[in-house]
Amino acid sequence: MSHGGPQLALLARLSEAMHWNEAVRKHETDPWSYMRRKLCETEGPLRAYKHEVFENAKTRLMADLGRPSLTPAELATHKEAFEALLTGGDYADLAFNLDGEPKSRREGAASVFRSAKAPILFDYEILPPERRSRAWEKRIEAIRPRLDLDRLTRIAERDEMTPAKKARLARRLRRNLGEYLSVTRGEGALRDEITPFMLARIEAAVAAALRLLNRWR
């Protein structure tokens, strides 16, 4: 996979969202809305990058399924990648086919891929809460403690949300999200490669942060 284009644009937007330095303050006055805007601006590059990751994952799987033999470990690696990319229903269909007879796996996988899509966080979040998948909500709930969102929400709900209070909360949220995203960093900078496993967690973290930012925008 190349290391340019949408993934670098995605990393750039994430990096910008994590900074509120002197250079930014020359042009921006509201750290809350700035962080929210930069996280929202991840939508375009995220969609393009996830499509690229999905297509590459499909190509690798179909190539491996064409081999005379595929080890259980290799099959498990493929399953892990698609679990992070597909909806729960599409992943269940794919996993069912991959657990079948070796001769039928390739045909079954191809059948699933004809309609399967790799949605991004904005596709899930645009839905009303009651229509969001349980698997997606579980990802969000798993991330919330890592960002200390329950405590930040309690502080936000307490008394009036003044500009100064929003600035303090934005600073804490930037710090918490930045620390969580640091698992994708190398030598202090975001790496040029994001695996499907990590991409799923980055998406959940951004979605969780945006829920807070959107509530008091």
VEXFI-927477 format. One record per residue: residue in one letter; residue number from 0; x, y, z of N, C-alpha, C, CB in turn. Coordinates in steps of 0.05 Angstrom, whole numbers, padded with zeros to 5 digits. Glycine has a CB too. Example, Ala and Ser with C-alpha at 12.3 -4.5 7.8 and 13.67 -1.06 7.14 Angstrom:
A,0,00264,-00114,00156,00246,-00090,00156,00264,-00066,00156,00226,-00089,00181
S,1,00257,-00045,00142,00273,-00021,00143,00258,00001,00157,00282,-00012,00114
***
This chain:
M,0,00017,-00024,00000,00000,00000,00000,00018,00025,00000,-00019,00000,00024
S,1,00009,00045,-00015,00025,00070,-00016,00021,00084,00010,00016,00087,-00039
H,2,00039,00103,00016,00037,00118,00041,00030,00147,00035,00063,00116,00056
G,3,00018,00153,00013,00010,00181,00007,-00020,00185,00007,00022,00190,-00019
G,4,-00028,00207,-00006,-00056,00211,-00010,-00073,00212,00015,-00067,00190,-00028
P,5,-00096,00198,00015,-00116,00201,00036,-00106,00194,00064,-00139,00184,00030
Q,6,-00088,00175,00066,-00079,00169,00094,-00062,00191,00105,-00063,00143,00094
L,7,-00046,00205,00089,-00031,00227,00099,-00049,00251,00106,-00009,00236,00079
A,8,-00070,00254,00089,-00089,00275,00095,-00104,00270,00121,-00109,00278,00072
L,9,-00111,00244,00125,-00124,00236,00150,-00106,00242,00174,-00132,00207,00149
L,10,-00081,00234,00172,-00063,00238,00194,-00058,00268,00199,-00036,00225,00188
A,11,-00058,00284,00178,-00055,00313,00180,-00078,00325,00196,-00052,00326,00153
R,12,-00103,00317,00189,-00126,00328,00203,-00126,00320,00232,-00152,00319,00190
L,13,-00119,00295,00238,-00117,00286,00266,-00096,00302,00281,-00111,00256,00267
S,14,-00073,00306,00268,-00051,00321,00281,-00060,00349,00287,-00026,00320,00264
E,15,-00073,00362,00268,-00083,00390,00272,-00102,00391,00295,-00095,00400,00246
A,16,-00120,00372,00297,-00140,00372,00318,-00127,00370,00346,-00159,00349,00315
M,17,-00103,00359,00347,-00089,00355,00373,-00073,00380,00381,-00071,00331,00371
H,18,-00073,00400,00364,-00056,00424,00370,-00072,00449,00374,-00035,00427,00348
W,19,-00065,00464,00394,-00076,00491,00398,-00052,00509,00407,-00099,00491,00420
N,20,-00034,00513,00388,-00010,00528,00394,-00011,00557,00384,00015,00513,00381
E,21,00011,00571,00387,00011,00599,00379,00004,00603,00350,00038,00611,00386
A,22,00015,00586,00333,00009,00589,00304,-00021,00586,00298,00025,00568,00288
V,23,-00034,00568,00312,-00063,00564,00308,-00078,00587,00319,-00072,00538,00321
R,24,-00070,00597,00342,-00085,00619,00355,-00083,00645,00340,-00074,00623,00383
K,25,-00065,00647,00321,-00063,00671,00305,-00088,00674,00287,-00038,00671,00288
H,26,-00100,00651,00280,-00122,00651,00262,-00148,00640,00274,-00115,00634,00237
E,27,-00147,00628,00298,-00170,00616,00310,-00174,00628,00338,-00167,00585,00312
T,28,-00199,00629,00346,-00205,00640,00373,-00220,00621,00391,-00222,00665,00370
D,29,-00231,00599,00380,-00247,00581,00395,-00235,00553,00393,-00276,00581,00386
P,30,-00222,00543,00414,-00209,00517,00413,-00229,00494,00410,-00192,00512,00437
W,31,-00253,00498,00421,-00273,00477,00420,-00283,00473,00391,-00297,00484,00438
S,32,-00291,00494,00378,-00301,00492,00351,-00279,00485,00331,-00314,00518,00342
Y,33,-00254,00493,00337,-00231,00486,00320,-00226,00456,00320,-00206,00502,00329
M,34,-00226,00445,00344,-00221,00416,00346,-00244,00400,00333,-00219,00408,00376
R,35,-00268,00410,00338,-00291,00396,00325,-00289,00397,00295,-00318,00409,00335
R,36,-00282,00421,00284,-00281,00424,00255,-00259,00406,00243,-00275,00453,00248
K,37,-00236,00404,00256,-00214,00388,00246,-00221,00358,00247,-00189,00393,00261
L,38,-00235,00350,00268,-00243,00322,00269,-00264,00316,00248,-00254,00315,00297
C,39,-00282,00335,00243,-00302,00331,00222,-00289,00330,00194,-00323,00353,00223
E,40,-00267,00344,00191,-00253,00345,00166,-00238,00319,00159,-00233,00368,00165
T,41,-00239,00300,00178,-00227,00274,00173,-00245,00257,00155,-00221,00259,00199
E,42,-00270,00266,00151,-00289,00249,00137,-00280,00242,00108,-00316,00262,00135
G,43,-00272,00261,00092,-00264,00256,00065,-00240,00237,00063,-00258,00282,00051
P,44,-00217,00244,00075,-00194,00227,00073,-00199,00200,00087,-00170,00240,00086
L,45,-00215,00199,00108,-00220,00174,00121,-00236,00155,00103,-00236,00178,00148
R,46,-00256,00166,00089,-00272,00150,00071,-00254,00139,00048,-00295,00166,00059
A,47,-00237,00156,00037,-00220,00147,00015,-00199,00127,00025,-00205,00172,00003
Y,48,-00188,00131,00048,-00168,00113,00058,-00180,00086,00066,-00154,00126,00082
K,49,-00203,00087,00079,-00215,00061,00087,-00223,00045,00062,-00240,00066,00104
H,50,-00232,00059,00041,-00238,00044,00016,-00213,00031,00005,-00250,00064,-00005
E,51,-00191,00045,00006,-00165,00035,-00003,-00157,00010,00013,-00143,00056,-00002
V,52,-00159,00013,00040,-00152,-00010,00058,-00170,-00034,00052,-00155,-00001,00087
F,53,-00196,-00029,00049,-00215,-00050,00043,-00209,-00064,00017,-00244,-00038,00043
E,54,-00204,-00049,-00004,-00197,-00061,-00030,-00172,-00078,-00028,-00195,-00040,-00051
N,55,-00152,-00068,-00014,-00127,-00083,-00011,-00131,-00108,00005,-00105,-00065,00002
A,56,-00148,-00106,00026,-00153,-00130,00042,-00168,-00151,00026,-00170,-00122,00067
K,57,-00187,-00143,00009,-00202,-00161,-00008,-00183,-00175,-00028,-00224,-00147,-00023
T,58,-00165,-00159,-00040,-00146,-00170,-00059,-00128,-00191,-00047,-00129,-00148,-00072
R,59,-00118,-00185,-00023,-00100,-00204,-00009,-00115,-00230,-00002,-00089,-00191,00016
L,60,-00140,-00227,00008,-00155,-00251,00016,-00161,-00268,-00008,-00181,-00243,00030
M,61,-00171,-00256,-00030,-00178,-00272,-00053,-00153,-00285,-00065,-00191,-00254,-00075
A,62,-00131,-00272,-00064,-00106,-00285,-00074,-00098,-00308,-00057,-00083,-00264,-00074
D,63,-00100,-00305,-00030,-00093,-00327,-00012,-00113,-00351,-00015,-00092,-00317,00016
L,64,-00138,-00344,-00019,-00158,-00365,-00022,-00154,-00381,-00048,-00186,-00354,-00021
G,65,-00139,-00370,-00066,-00133,-00384,-00091,-00109,-00403,-00088,-00127,-00365,-00113
R,66,-00096,-00402,-00065,-00073,-00420,-00061,-00083,-00448,-00053,-00055,-00409,-00039
P,67,-00066,-00468,-00058,-00074,-00496,-00051,-00080,-00500,-00021,-00053,-00515,-00059
S,68,-00066,-00485,-00005,-00070,-00488,00024,-00068,-00461,00038,-00050,-00508,00036
L,69,-00083,-00458,00059,-00083,-00433,00074,-00084,-00441,00104,-00107,-00414,00067
T,70,-00064,-00433,00119,-00062,-00442,00147,-00083,-00428,00164,-00034,-00436,00158
P,71,-00091,-00441,00186,-00110,-00428,00204,-00100,-00401,00214,-00115,-00446,00228
A,72,-00074,-00398,00218,-00064,-00372,00228,-00067,-00350,00206,-00034,-00375,00235
E,73,-00062,-00358,00181,-00065,-00338,00160,-00095,-00331,00156,-00055,-00350,00133
L,74,-00113,-00350,00159,-00141,-00345,00157,-00150,-00327,00180,-00157,-00371,00157
A,75,-00140,-00331,00204,-00147,-00315,00227,-00138,-00286,00223,-00134,-00326,00252
T,76,-00115,-00282,00211,-00105,-00255,00205,-00124,-00240,00186,-00077,-00256,00193
H,77,-00134,-00254,00166,-00153,-00242,00148,-00179,-00235,00162,-00159,-00261,00124
K,78,-00188,-00253,00179,-00213,-00248,00193,-00211,-00224,00211,-00221,-00273,00210
E,79,-00188,-00221,00225,-00184,-00198,00242,-00186,-00172,00227,-00158,-00201,00257
A,80,-00174,-00172,00203,-00174,-00147,00187,-00203,-00140,00179,-00157,-00151,00162
F,81,-00218,-00160,00170,-00245,-00154,00161,-00265,-00148,00184,-00256,-00177,00144
E,82,-00259,-00159,00207,-00276,-00153,00230,-00275,-00123,00237,-00268,-00169,00255
A,83,-00252,-00111,00232,-00248,-00082,00237,-00259,-00065,00214,-00219,-00076,00241
L,84,-00265,-00077,00191,-00273,-00061,00168,-00303,-00063,00161,-00258,-00070,00144
L,85,-00315,-00086,00167,-00343,-00090,00158,-00363,-00086,00180,-00345,-00119,00148
T,86,-00388,-00083,00172,-00410,-00083,00191,-00412,-00111,00204,-00437,-00075,00178
G,87,-00425,-00113,00227,-00428,-00138,00240,-00440,-00160,00223,-00444,-00135,00265
G,88,-00461,-00152,00208,-00475,-00172,00191,-00457,-00182,00168,-00499,-00160,00180
D,89,-00444,-00163,00155,-00426,-00171,00132,-00403,-00188,00142,-00416,-00146,00117
Y,90,-00392,-00180,00166,-00370,-00196,00176,-00379,-00224,00183,-00358,-00182,00201
A,91,-00403,-00227,00195,-00413,-00253,00202,-00416,-00271,00177,-00440,-00251,00217
D,92,-00426,-00259,00156,-00429,-00274,00131,-00402,-00282,00120,-00444,-00256,00110
L,93,-00383,-00264,00121,-00356,-00271,00110,-00343,-00293,00127,-00338,-00246,00110
A,94,-00345,-00290,00154,-00332,-00310,00172,-00345,-00337,00168,-00335,-00301,00201
F,95,-00372,-00338,00164,-00386,-00363,00159,-00375,-00377,00134,-00416,-00358,00155
N,96,-00371,-00361,00112,-00360,-00372,00088,-00331,-00381,00090,-00363,-00352,00065
L,97,-00316,-00366,00105,-00287,-00373,00109,-00284,-00398,00126,-00272,-00350,00121
D,98,-00304,-00405,00142,-00303,-00429,00159,-00313,-00454,00144,-00319,-00425,00184
G,99,-00321,-00450,00119,-00331,-00472,00103,-00309,-00489,00091,-00349,-00462,00082
E,100,-00317,-00505,00072,-00298,-00523,00058,-00279,-00505,00041,-00312,-00543,00040
P,101,-00253,-00513,00041,-00233,-00497,00026,-00242,-00491,-00003,-00207,-00511,00025
K,102,-00254,-00510,-00017,-00261,-00506,-00045,-00283,-00485,-00048,-00271,-00532,-00057
S,103,-00300,-00481,-00027,-00322,-00462,-00030,-00316,-00435,-00018,-00346,-00474,-00016
R,104,-00293,-00432,-00004,-00287,-00407,00010,-00285,-00383,-00009,-00261,-00410,00025
R,105,-00271,-00387,-00031,-00266,-00365,-00050,-00293,-00356,-00062,-00247,-00373,-00072
E,106,-00309,-00374,-00070,-00335,-00367,-00082,-00353,-00353,-00061,-00349,-00392,-00093
G,107,-00352,-00363,-00036,-00369,-00352,-00015,-00360,-00323,-00008,-00368,-00369,00010
A,108,-00333,-00319,-00007,-00322,-00293,-00001,-00329,-00273,-00023,-00292,-00294,00003
A,109,-00327,-00282,-00048,-00333,-00265,-00070,-00363,-00257,-00070,-00327,-00279,-00097
S,110,-00380,-00275,-00061,-00408,-00269,-00060,-00414,-00248,-00039,-00424,-00295,-00053
V,111,-00400,-00249,-00016,-00403,-00229,00005,-00393,-00202,-00005,-00389,-00238,00031
F,112,-00370,-00202,-00018,-00358,-00177,-00027,-00374,-00162,-00048,-00330,-00183,-00037
R,113,-00391,-00176,-00062,-00407,-00163,-00083,-00426,-00141,-00071,-00424,-00184,-00098
S,114,-00433,-00144,-00046,-00451,-00124,-00034,-00440,-00111,-00009,-00477,-00137,-00027
A,115,-00419,-00123,00003,-00408,-00112,00028,-00394,-00085,00024,-00388,-00132,00040
K,116,-00397,-00068,00044,-00384,-00042,00044,-00369,-00038,00071,-00405,-00019,00040
A,117,-00351,-00019,00070,-00335,-00013,00095,-00343,00015,00104,-00304,-00015,00089
P,118,-00364,00017,00121,-00373,00043,00130,-00353,00057,00148,-00400,00041,00145
I,119,-00354,00083,00149,-00337,00098,00167,-00353,00109,00190,-00322,00121,00152
L,120,-00340,00121,00209,-00354,00130,00234,-00377,00150,00228,-00334,00144,00252
F,121,-00374,00166,00207,-00395,00186,00201,-00420,00172,00190,-00384,00206,00180
D,122,-00417,00149,00178,-00440,00134,00169,-00456,00123,00193,-00432,00111,00151
Y,123,-00441,00114,00213,-00455,00104,00238,-00467,00127,00254,-00435,00088,00255
E,124,-00452,00149,00257,-00461,00170,00274,-00484,00187,00263,-00438,00188,00280
I,125,-00488,00186,00236,-00510,00201,00225,-00537,00188,00231,-00507,00204,00194
L,126,-00536,00163,00238,-00561,00148,00245,-00571,00156,00272,-00556,00118,00244
P,127,-00597,00155,00277,-00607,00160,00304,-00597,00138,00323,-00638,00161,00304
P,128,-00593,00144,00348,-00581,00124,00367,-00593,00097,00366,-00582,00135,00395
E,129,-00620,00096,00363,-00633,00070,00364,-00627,00052,00339,-00663,00073,00367
R,130,-00616,00064,00318,-00611,00049,00294,-00581,00042,00291,-00620,00065,00270
R,131,-00565,00052,00309,-00536,00045,00308,-00532,00016,00317,-00520,00065,00325
S,132,-00513,00003,00304,-00508,-00025,00311,-00496,-00028,00339,-00489,-00038,00291
R,133,-00503,-00050,00351,-00493,-00055,00378,-00462,-00058,00378,-00505,-00081,00390
A,134,-00451,-00069,00356,-00422,-00072,00354,-00408,-00045,00354,-00415,-00088,00329
W,135,-00421,-00026,00340,-00409,00001,00339,-00410,00014,00367,-00423,00018,00319
E,136,-00433,00012,00380,-00436,00024,00407,-00416,00011,00427,-00465,00021,00417
K,137,-00411,-00014,00423,-00392,-00027,00441,-00364,-00016,00437,-00391,-00058,00436
R,138,-00357,-00009,00412,-00331,00004,00407,-00329,00031,00421,-00326,00007,00377
I,139,-00351,00046,00419,-00352,00072,00432,-00349,00070,00462,-00378,00087,00425
E,140,-00364,00051,00474,-00363,00048,00503,-00336,00039,00512,-00384,00027,00511
A,141,-00322,00023,00496,-00295,00014,00503,-00275,00037,00503,-00286,-00008,00485
I,142,-00280,00057,00486,-00261,00079,00484,-00266,00101,00505,-00264,00091,00456
R,143,-00291,00104,00513,-00298,00126,00531,-00279,00128,00556,-00326,00124,00541
P,144,-00274,00106,00570,-00256,00109,00593,-00228,00118,00586,-00254,00082,00608
R,145,-00219,00110,00562,-00192,00117,00553,-00190,00147,00549,-00184,00103,00528
L,146,-00212,00160,00542,-00212,00189,00538,-00223,00204,00562,-00229,00196,00514
D,147,-00230,00189,00584,-00241,00201,00608,-00266,00217,00602,-00220,00219,00622
L,148,-00282,00208,00583,-00305,00223,00574,-00328,00226,00595,-00316,00211,00549
D,149,-00331,00206,00612,-00352,00208,00632,-00347,00231,00651,-00354,00182,00648
R,150,-00322,00234,00659,-00315,00257,00677,-00317,00283,00662,-00286,00253,00688
L,151,-00308,00285,00638,-00310,00310,00622,-00339,00317,00618,-00295,00307,00596
T,152,-00356,00297,00613,-00385,00303,00609,-00397,00313,00635,-00399,00278,00600
R,153,-00390,00302,00658,-00401,00311,00683,-00393,00340,00688,-00391,00294,00707
I,154,-00368,00347,00682,-00359,00375,00685,-00374,00393,00667,-00328,00377,00680
A,155,-00378,00384,00642,-00393,00400,00622,-00422,00405,00631,-00393,00387,00595
E,156,-00434,00385,00643,-00462,00387,00652,-00465,00404,00677,-00473,00360,00657
R,157,-00443,00409,00691,-00444,00423,00717,-00443,00453,00711,-00421,00414,00735
D,158,-00463,00468,00720,-00463,00497,00717,-00463,00505,00687,-00439,00510,00732
E,159,-00459,00531,00683,-00461,00542,00656,-00436,00535,00640,-00464,00572,00657
M,160,-00440,00530,00614,-00417,00524,00596,-00407,00550,00584,-00426,00505,00573
T,161,-00388,00563,00598,-00377,00588,00590,-00354,00583,00570,-00366,00604,00614
P,162,-00346,00604,00555,-00323,00601,00537,-00298,00591,00551,-00317,00627,00523
A,163,-00293,00601,00575,-00269,00593,00590,-00271,00563,00597,-00266,00610,00615
K,164,-00295,00555,00605,-00298,00527,00612,-00295,00509,00588,-00326,00523,00625
K,165,-00306,00517,00565,-00303,00502,00541,-00273,00500,00533,-00319,00515,00518
A,166,-00258,00521,00537,-00230,00521,00530,-00215,00501,00547,-00218,00549,00534
R,167,-00222,00500,00574,-00209,00481,00592,-00215,00452,00584,-00217,00486,00621
L,168,-00241,00447,00578,-00249,00420,00570,-00237,00412,00544,-00280,00419,00568
A,169,-00235,00431,00525,-00223,00424,00499,-00193,00417,00503,-00225,00449,00480
R,170,-00180,00431,00521,-00152,00425,00527,-00149,00396,00538,-00140,00445,00546
R,171,-00166,00389,00556,-00165,00362,00568,-00172,00341,00547,-00184,00359,00592
L,172,-00192,00346,00530,-00200,00327,00510,-00177,00324,00489,-00226,00336,00496
R,173,-00165,00346,00481,-00142,00344,00463,-00120,00326,00474,-00131,00372,00456
R,174,-00114,00331,00500,-00093,00316,00513,-00100,00286,00514,-00088,00326,00541
N,175,-00125,00280,00523,-00133,00252,00525,-00134,00238,00498,-00160,00251,00539
L,176,-00145,00251,00478,-00146,00239,00452,-00118,00236,00440,-00164,00256,00433
G,177,-00101,00256,00444,-00074,00254,00434,-00059,00231,00447,-00060,00280,00439
E,178,-00063,00227,00473,-00049,00205,00486,-00059,00178,00476,-00053,00207,00517
Y,179,-00085,00176,00471,-00095,00151,00460,-00084,00146,00432,-00126,00152,00460
L,180,-00084,00167,00416,-00074,00164,00388,-00044,00159,00387,-00081,00188,00372
S,181,-00030,00164,00410,-00001,00161,00410,00008,00132,00404,00010,00170,00437
V,182,-00011,00113,00406,-00003,00086,00399,00002,00083,00370,-00026,00066,00408
T,183,-00006,00103,00354,00000,00102,00325,00024,00119,00319,-00024,00111,00309
R,184,00038,00129,00339,00060,00147,00335,00087,00133,00334,00060,00169,00356
G,185,00106,00144,00320,00133,00134,00320,00152,00158,00320,00139,00116,00295
E,186,00170,00159,00340,00188,00181,00342,00173,00208,00343,00208,00181,00319
G,187,00151,00208,00358,00136,00233,00362,00118,00242,00340,00156,00254,00367
A,188,00116,00227,00318,00098,00235,00296,00081,00211,00288,00115,00245,00272
L,189,00057,00217,00279,00039,00196,00270,00052,00181,00247,00012,00207,00262
R,190,00051,00155,00248,00063,00139,00227,00047,00141,00202,00065,00109,00236
D,191,00059,00133,00180,00046,00134,00154,00028,00110,00148,00067,00137,00132
E,192,00027,00091,00166,00011,00067,00161,-00008,00062,00184,00029,00043,00156
I,193,-00033,00057,00178,-00053,00051,00198,-00065,00024,00191,-00074,00073,00201
T,194,-00063,00004,00208,-00074,-00022,00203,-00104,-00021,00206,-00062,-00043,00221
P,195,-00119,-00040,00194,-00148,-00041,00199,-00155,-00042,00228,-00160,-00064,00185
F,196,-00140,-00057,00244,-00145,-00059,00273,-00144,-00032,00286,-00125,-00079,00286
M,197,-00122,-00017,00280,-00119,00009,00292,-00139,00030,00281,-00090,00019,00288
L,198,-00145,00027,00255,-00163,00046,00243,-00190,00045,00257,-00167,00040,00213
A,199,-00200,00021,00264,-00225,00018,00277,-00225,00032,00304,-00232,-00012,00281
R,200,-00203,00031,00318,-00202,00044,00344,-00199,00075,00342,-00178,00033,00360
I,201,-00184,00083,00321,-00182,00112,00317,-00210,00123,00310,-00163,00118,00293
E,202,-00225,00109,00293,-00252,00118,00286,-00270,00120,00311,-00264,00100,00266
A,203,-00269,00100,00328,-00285,00101,00352,-00277,00124,00371,-00283,00074,00367
A,204,-00251,00129,00373,-00242,00150,00390,-00251,00178,00379,-00211,00150,00392
V,205,-00249,00182,00353,-00258,00207,00341,-00288,00210,00344,-00250,00208,00311
A,206,-00303,00188,00340,-00332,00190,00343,-00340,00197,00372,-00345,00163,00335
A,207,-00326,00184,00391,-00332,00190,00419,-00326,00219,00426,-00316,00171,00437
A,208,-00304,00229,00417,-00297,00257,00422,-00317,00276,00409,-00268,00263,00411
L,209,-00325,00269,00384,-00344,00287,00370,-00372,00287,00384,-00347,00278,00342
R,210,-00379,00265,00397,-00405,00265,00411,-00405,00287,00433,-00410,00238,00424
L,211,-00382,00289,00447,-00380,00310,00467,-00379,00338,00454,-00355,00306,00485
L,212,-00363,00341,00434,-00360,00367,00421,-00386,00376,00407,-00337,00366,00400
N,213,-00401,00357,00396,-00426,00364,00383,-00447,00372,00402,-00435,00341,00366
R,214,-00447,00361,00426,-00468,00366,00446,-00468,00395,00455,-00464,00348,00470
W,215,-00444,00407,00456,-00442,00435,00465,-00430,00453,00444,-00426,00437,00492
R,216,-00436,00448,00419,-00424,00464,00398,-00437,00492,00396,-00427,00450,00371
***
